[in-house]
Amino acid sequence: MREGPGSDRSSSTDLTVQQAVIDRAPAILAADPRILAGWLVGSFATGQADAYSDIDLHCLITDDSADWFRGHWAQTATALVGPLVLAQDIPGIIGGYTITPDWLHLDLILHSYSELDPKTVSGLRPLYDRAGNLLPAGSTPRNVFAEPYFPDREIKQFLYFLGNLPVLIARGERLISHASVTGFREIMTTVMLAERGIHDRGGAKRLNPFLTAEQRQSLESLPTAVMDDDQIIEALRVVTRAVRQRSKQLAARTGATWPQDLEAAALRSIQRQLGIDFT
């Protein structure tokens, strides 16, 4: 019998390891006068955490310390969780994601005082407030669901890659063609999230709660492909047809303009160069 994942986190409801970090975080943040406040976002803020959840910690820092933290934020992460095997910057922000030898995952993001008012952050759980008035008094709600919208940029990019499929296939780029099946399935996921009005679902490792049963069934029914030219082409044909059909329905539902000319050009490109009908 296989044992559960991790000797100290064998149950999906065992949050002991993460909770220990969260419990000691206020004292560690308070010890650095440059850190003005700290709060959780993500599953530990919304009450949806399990034993596999990352800790998403955000901090408000003084303006004059921003440059230092930009180069040394991992020191604060180490103080919180101990030695690290990975501390990776996230471009464009102060902070990044870290991993410990036991694969505890901490995301640490820092914001300059003049650039963010934490009271405007949704889905926040307060941890530490040096002044006592920088954070909301309690957790703030986060509703990721809103009105449906049409993901115009992503759909135009999808149609662009659709029209370029003959290039990959004619060049014998089987690996890239095969990867395109997965890429187009990801576009379908984007469309389904847009159907539910979701612009940001949070972490990349949780999708099921954001899709309806019908959406999951439709997504799971899309074909994959083995490394065979004919099967790759057939999978591409089926997946791209499904994406186009669902995207058009969403465009009509939201009053968006479907890029008809771009779609027609992409389909002509495939028909002309490959002799295959993708309509």
KANORJO-V581919 format. One record per pair of residues at least 6 apart in sequence whose ideal C-beta (glycine too) atoms are under 6 Angstrom apart, sorted by the first residue. I is the first residue (numbers start at 1). J is the second residue. Records with the same first field share a line. If there is no record, write none. Layout:
# KANORJO-V581919
I: J / J
This chain:
# KANORJO-V581919
4: 10
8: 17
9: 17 / 51
12: 50 / 51
14: 51
17: 104
18: 55
21: 55 / 80 / 81
25: 80 / 127
26: 127 / 128
28: 79 / 80
29: 35 / 38 / 128
34: 61 / 62 / 65
35: 59 / 61
36: 60 / 130 / 134
37: 60 / 129 / 134 / 135
38: 59 / 127 / 128
39: 58 / 124 / 126 / 127 / 135
40: 125
41: 56 / 123
42: 56 / 202
43: 49 / 53
45: 123 / 125
46: 123 / 142
54: 105 / 107
55: 106
56: 107
57: 108
58: 109
59: 110
60: 111 / 113 / 118
61: 69 / 110
62: 113
63: 112 / 113 / 114
66: 112
69: 94 / 110
70: 94
73: 95
74: 87
77: 98 / 106 / 108
78: 84
81: 100 / 104 / 106
82: 100
84: 98
85: 99 / 101
86: 99
87: 98
88: 96 / 97
89: 96
90: 96
93: 109
94: 110
95: 108 / 109 / 110
97: 107
98: 106
99: 105
118: 135
119: 136
122: 140 / 142
123: 142
124: 140
125: 139
126: 135
129: 135
144: 198 / 201
145: 196 / 197
146: 197
147: 197
148: 195 / 197 / 254
149: 194 / 254
150: 250 / 251 / 254 / 256
151: 190 / 194
154: 190
155: 247
156: 259
158: 187
159: 262 / 263 / 266
162: 240 / 266
163: 266 / 269
166: 269 / 270 / 273 / 274
168: 176 / 177
169: 177
177: 232
178: 225 / 227 / 232
181: 225 / 235 / 236
184: 239 / 240 / 243
185: 222 / 239
187: 243
188: 219 / 243
191: 246 / 247
192: 211 / 215
195: 250
198: 210
201: 210
222: 239
223: 235 / 238
225: 231 / 232 / 235
237: 278
248: 258
251: 258
267: 278 / 279
270: 276 / 278
